[in-house]
Amino acid sequence: MSRSPPTLRRWWHGCGAKTEPVGRYSGLPLLVLAAVLQGAVLPEFRIGGAGFDLVLLIVLSWTILMGAEEGAIWAVVGGLLHDLAGGRLLGTGAVAMVAASGAVSLIFNEVGRGNLIVPPLAAAVGTVVFQTVLIVVLNVFGSSVPVFYALVNVTLISVLYNVPLMIVVFRVVGWLARPSGRGRRMTF
C-alpha cells in the first residue's frame, strides 16, 4: 500500500489549520446583529428600564472563552455598538463594557465551551459592574440617573434577565470561538 507524500497528507488533513479562533472576525457580525436587535427589538421586552443585554453577554462570553486581551477588544467594539444602538453618549457603554470584561477576566479564568457553571456567574458579575459603571459615567457627564433606583430596579432585574440567557449566548459564542483546524478534514 503506497502512502501519499507527507506534505500532501499534511495539507489534506490540516487544510490550512490555524490556531487562532475562527470567531475573531466572523463573530463581529453577530455583535452587530445583537446591537441592532438590542436597539430595535429588545426594548419591547423591558420591565422598568431593565432588559436583556445581548451585546454585553456576547462580550462576556468571548472574554471567558478567549481571555482578557481579546475580551477587551470585543468590549470596546461592543460598547461603541451598544452606544450607537441605544442613543447614548458615544463611549460611555465602551467604558462600562471594558470595566465589566476586565472584572470578569480577573475573577474567572478562561473556561471551555462545555462549562455551564461559570458563564451565568460571569453574567451576574458583568451585568452588575456594567450597569454600575454606566450609571456613574452617565452621572459624571451630566445625565441625572438616580443611582439607588437604577441599581435596585434596573441592575437587579437585568441580572435576572441576563443570567439564564447567558447559557444560550455562551453556547453560540463558544461555537464561533472554536479553533479552526482541530479535527477538521476537507470533504467534498
Secondary structure by P-SEA (a helix, b strand, c coil): cccccaaaaaaaaaccccccccccccaaaaaaaaaaaaaccccccccccccccaaaaaaaaaaaaccaaaaaaaaaaaaaaaaaaaccccaaaaaaaaaaaaaaaaaccccccccccaaaaaaaaaaaaaaaaaaaaaaaaccccaaaaaaaccaaaaaaacccaaaaaaaaaaaaaccccccccccc
